[in-house]
Amino acid sequence: MSSHHEEEQLGKIYDAKAARRLFRYLAPYKRLVVIALLLTAGLNIVRQIGPLLTKWAIDDYVAPAAAGAMKFDTAFDGITWLALAYIGSLALTLAVGYFQDVLLNTIGQRVMYDLREEIFGKLQSIQVSFYDNNPVGRLITRLTTDVDSLNELFTSGLVEVLGDIVLIAGALGMMFYFNWKLAIVSLAVVPLLWAATMWFRRGAREGFRQVRTKIARLNAFTQEHISGAQVVQLFNREEKAFEQFSEINAAHKQANLDTIFYYAVFYPLVNLISAIGIAAIVWYGGGQVIQNAITVGTLVAFLQYTQRLWQPIQDISDKYNVFQAAVVASERVFKLLDTPDGIESPEQPQTMVTDKKALGRIEFRNVWFAYKGEDWVLKDVSFNVEPGESIALVGHTGSGKTTITNLLMRFYDIQRGEILLDGVNIRQFDLQKLRENFAVVLQDVFLFSGDIAGNIRLGKETIDDARIEWAAGEVRAAGFIEKLPERFATKVRERGAGFSVGQKQLISFARALAFDPSILILDEATSSIDTETEQLIQKAIERVMAKRTSIIVAHRLSTIQRVDKIIVLHKGEIREMGDHQSLLVKRGIYFKLYQLQYKERGVSASTLVAD
């Protein structure tokens, strides 16, 4: 399913279940939430004071003084005190608003911290097969953009809407308290506002969904073509790629413009309806003033309360997209969090023989494995590896070599058979304890941002600097590291940019040796190293392999001639097994593979067998 189709499916307007689940993240901070709600209520109660003070000033001082019923000095003193009270209410509003904003953002940031921790923990624990079907860019979006959408809900959405409701209720209460007939007149335009709001919600909802769909397409296309920029330029596809980007970009622009249309109409429409409501108040209220049914102060206060009534109604409509974005984002986040880990440790795990490390005895018993359905990658595979023994897995691409090592570390679970470590089924071990016994050197080396020492140590504090230097020396990595200005403190950029493929490979070797594993796996580990460098590290590798169980996945058959056992795989089955010389004598698959590699060197495999 493409990413934009997923966006369409997730673009629901509202999901009560997701909303309830979101609010659970507020539970650890319920005291802060209660305080924030009280501050919000207090803030909006204080905002009701202004119109009341205005009414008192006009009715109690301005009007009597204008009619000659009160001395100027008395009226001026009264107005002065009311003005000071008005300023005081504004200062109180400022102070309460400050603490409310700080508290809301504190709650929002804490919730986002907890949510990001949960998402990252999930991404760290979920089985490797999950990443086979989910692009990394989409997962990063869950951790960043989607979580930010939820942050906006907690900091400027939910509580502010509750505050707006309090403000509306307070304004309506004061209006009905002063004059219920005038209050009803002021609410006569509510049906118009309701109709405008429903129109806006429907249009904005669809526009928002279209924007989410188009931005998903835009991001996917951009990421793909930036990653593949070299291929695009190599095959002169710049113009065609730009045309495709322009088309997708135009669709995204149009989706935003369609959404802007509803905003551009709705807000002026709300202002117009508000103006009609004010005009109705002036018309009816003015007549009431003329008839002495109400005071001028009451009419002025009504106009101010009307402003306090319409502004929060408009704000609530504006928060609609905040809620919608948050619910959509929450669905995407919860879909990730609800994904089963797949491979988990048993409730009562088996301990290792030495209680710390495995001895290194490996046994595959009639193992069958398929990544999907019954498309078997391994078929009835059985073999043994004794502690300290070295074996090599060879065969054509797709024969199942790397799959065996992944199964051994339980990145995937087999469908049939058993895999045993020291005589115990690997399913019975704690996953972390199981994988602590392995060190892997891959063909595609991954280096983290930081420094060289950090990439060798990988956060394990028991590996001190002396051991790091020893491991680097053993694999002949110290030669180029010592020439760097900061040696082991040299900064490593993203994915090891600035280091050659061979240098990254050597750092990876040093990392593996520093961890002193019971089982060493070299998966095409020397394929990216030139012949001269390979010769430099070969003796060091052999010394390390002699002390532990070692599994080598290799295309270069010259690197495995001294291993104890070679297992030849073909289409997921073991076809041959033996040491280097015995397999050459058989003149089977291994002989053919060896012959193909040595033809380029002008050496006859038959001659080698004879030797």
Residue, then its C-alpha position, 0 to 999 in steps of 0.5 A: m500500500s502506498s504512503h498516500h493511500e495510507e494517509e487517506q485511510l488515516g485521515k478520519i475526522y474524529d476517532a473517540k477511541a484515539a482521543r480517549r487514549l491520547f488523554r491517558y498520557l495526561a494522567p501522570y500530570k493530572r495535578l498540573v492539568v487541574i491547575a491549568l484548568l483552574l487558571t484558565a477558568g480564573l483567566n476567563i472570569v477576570r476577562q468578564i470584569g472589564p465590561l462590568l467596570t465600563k457599565w458602572a463608570i457610565d451609569d454611576y458617574v458619566a451619565p449622572a455628571a452629564a445630567g448635572a446630578m453629580k459633581f465633576d470632582t466626585a464623578f472624576d474620582g469614581i472614574t479614576w478608581l474604576a480605571l485603576a481597577y480596569i488596569g488592575s484586571l488587565a495586569l491580573t489577566l497578564a499574570v494569570g495568562y503567563f502562568q497558564d501558558v508556561l504550565l500548558n507548554t510544560i505539560g505538553q513538552r512532558v507528554m511529548y517527551d513520554l510519547r517520543e520515549e515510548i515510540f523510540g523504545k518501540l522502534q528499538s525493540i520491534q523485530v527486524s522484519f518490521y523494517d523490511n516493510n516500513p520506510v525509515g522516513r515514514l517512521i521518523t515522521r511518526l517520531t517528529t511531525d506527528v508528535d508535534s501535532l499532538n503537542e499543539l493539541f495539548t498546549s494550544g488546543l484542548v485547554e484553550v477550547l475549554g477556556d473559550i467555552v468558559l468565556i462564552a458561558g461567562a459572557l452569556g451569563m452576564m448578558f442574561y443577567f443584565n437584560w434577557k431580552l437584549a441577550i436573546v436579540s444578540l443570539a438571533v444570528v447564532p443560526l447563521l453562525w452555525a450554518a457557516t461553521m458547518w460549511f467550514r468544517r466540511g470543506a476544511r476537513e476535506g481540504f485538510r485530508q487532501v493536503r495530508t495526501k499531497i504532502a505524503r506524495l511530495n515527501a516520498f518523491t523528494q526523499e527518493h530522488i535526493s537519495g538517488a541523485q547520483v543515478v538521476q544525474l548519471f542517466n540524465r533524468e534531471e529534466k524528467a524528475f523536475e517535471q514529475f516534481s513540478e506536477i506533484n508540487a502543483a497538486h500540493k499547492q492546489a490542495n492548500l489553496d483549496t483549503i485557504f478558500y474556506y478560511a478566506v470565506f469563513y473568517p470574514l463571514v464570521n465578522l459579518i455575522s458578528a457585525i449584524g449581531i452588533a447592529a441588532i443590539v444597537w438597534y434594539g438596545g438603542g430603542q430601549v435606552i431611548q425608552n429608559a428601559i435600560t441604561v447606556g452603560t448596560l448597552v455599552a457593556f452588552l457590546q463589549y460582552t458581544q465581542r467576548l462572545w464572538q471571539p471564542i466562537q471563532d477561536i473554537s472553529d480555528k482549533y478544529n484543524v488542530f484537533q483533526a491533525a492531532v487525531v490523525a497523527s494519533e492514529r498513525v502513532f498508535k498504529l505504530l505503538d500497537t504493532p506487535d514486537g513479534i519476537e520476545s524473550p520468554e517469561q522464564p529465560q534459560t541462563m547460559v552455561t557459564d551464566k554470562k557467556a555461551l560456550g559457542r556450540i551451535e546446532f541447526r536441526n532440520v530448519w525451514f524458514a521463509y520470509k513470506g508464506e511458504d516461499w522457503v529460503l532455507k529447506d531442512v538445513s542441519f549442521n553443527v559447529e563446535p566451540g572454537e570451530s570456524i565455518a564458512l557459508v558459501g553459495h550463490t546470491g540468495s542461497g540463504k547464507t546471511t539468513i542463517t546468521n540472522l536466524l541464529m541471532r533470532f532477528y527472525d523466528i523459524q517456521r520448522g525445526e530447532i536452532l540450539l546454542d550450547g544444547v538449548n533452543i535459542r527461543q528459551f534465552d533472553l534476547q539481550k543475553l542471547r545477542e550479547n554473545f555475538a559480534v557481527v562485521l557486515q559488508d555495509v558498515f554503519l557508523f554513528s555520529g560521534d567519534i571513533a572511540g565511541n563507535i568502537r565502544l558503542g556505549k559499553e562503559t566496561i570497554d576502556d580506552a586501552r581495550i579500544e586501542w588494542a582492538a584497533g591495533e589487532v585489526r590494523a586499524a590503528g595505522f590510519i587512526e594514529k595519523l588522524p589529528e585527534r586519533f580516536a577522538t576524531k569526529v565521525r559524521e553521519r554514516g561515517a562520511g569522510f572515511s573510505v569504505g575500507q577504513k569504516q570496515l576496519i573500525s567495524f572489525a575493531r568494534a567486534l573484537a572490543f566486545d570479545p564475543s563468544i561467536l564472531i560473524l563475518d558477513e562479507a566482511t572483507s568484500s569492501i577491502d582491497t587485497e593489500t588491506e585484506q592481507l594485513i588483517q587476515k592474520a589478525i582475524e585468524r588469531v581472533m577466530a582461533k579463540r572463539t566460534s566463528i561464522i564467515v559468509a564470503h564470496r571471496l573463497s580465498t579468505i576461507q581456505r583455512v576454516d574448519k568447515i565449509i558449508v555450500l548452500h544452493k537454493g536454500e539447501i545444504r549441498e556440500m560440506g567439508d574443508h577446502q581441499s575435500l570440497l575441491v576434490k569432489r568437483g561439485i558446486y564449490f569447485k565450480l565457484y572456486q574455478l570461476q574466481y581463479k579464472e581471472r587470475g589465470v590459475s587452474a582450479s585443477t592445478l590447485v587440487a593437484d597441489 
